[in-house]
Amino acid sequence: MGEKNYSSRRIIRDTLPVLGAVFIAIASVVYILCRSWSNKLYAEKWKDYADCGI
């Protein structure tokens, strides 16, 4: 029984960094997509004023 508990702790210890890296990668992609979407909306909002000299 102690050996099984050690095995499950090892699995958790080995997979936690991988899950953290996957989470960071997904969060980064979501941030980039949201940021580009926001920049696109901002550019569309102000494109009519490009010729007015502001």
C-alpha positions as MATLAB code, in Angstrom:
seq = 'MGEKNYSSRRIIRDTLPVLGAVFIAIASVVYILCRSWSNKLYAEKWKDYADCGI';
ca = [
       0.000    0.000    0.000;
       2.859    2.387    0.727;
       4.345    1.661   -2.677;
       1.065    2.555   -4.396;
       0.901    5.851   -2.507;
       4.471    6.633   -3.577;
       3.548    5.873   -7.176;
       0.577    8.244   -7.150;
       2.688   11.003   -5.581;
       5.312   10.513   -8.255;
       2.711   10.736  -11.010;
       1.402   13.980   -9.548;
       4.934   15.351   -9.123;
       5.834   14.482  -12.702;
       2.664   15.763  -14.362;
       2.250   19.012  -12.439;
       5.002   20.903  -14.302;
       3.642   19.683  -17.636;
       0.136   20.824  -16.750;
       1.518   24.180  -15.629;
       3.354   24.629  -18.927;
       0.250   23.702  -20.914;
      -1.828   26.166  -18.890;
       0.692   28.963  -19.474;
       0.785   28.216  -23.198;
      -3.014   28.275  -23.497;
      -3.260   31.471  -21.442;
      -0.641   33.117  -23.662;
      -2.508   32.207  -26.846;
      -5.787   33.484  -25.400;
      -4.097   36.749  -24.350;
      -2.607   37.261  -27.812;
      -5.951   36.590  -29.500;
      -7.841   38.954  -27.190;
      -5.213   41.653  -27.588;
      -5.264   41.454  -31.388;
      -9.073   41.488  -31.402;
      -9.051   44.571  -29.183;
      -6.514   46.312  -31.440;
      -8.636   45.516  -34.489;
     -11.735   47.008  -32.873;
      -9.779   50.108  -31.853;
      -8.451   50.591  -35.394;
     -11.956   50.219  -36.872;
     -13.340   52.764  -34.419;
     -10.797   55.448  -35.353;
     -10.247   54.722  -39.074;
     -12.736   57.442  -40.111;
     -10.663   60.073  -38.326;
      -7.359   59.230  -40.035;
      -7.704   62.092  -42.538;
      -8.814   64.788  -40.139;
      -5.351   65.528  -38.736;
      -5.842   64.467  -35.142;
];
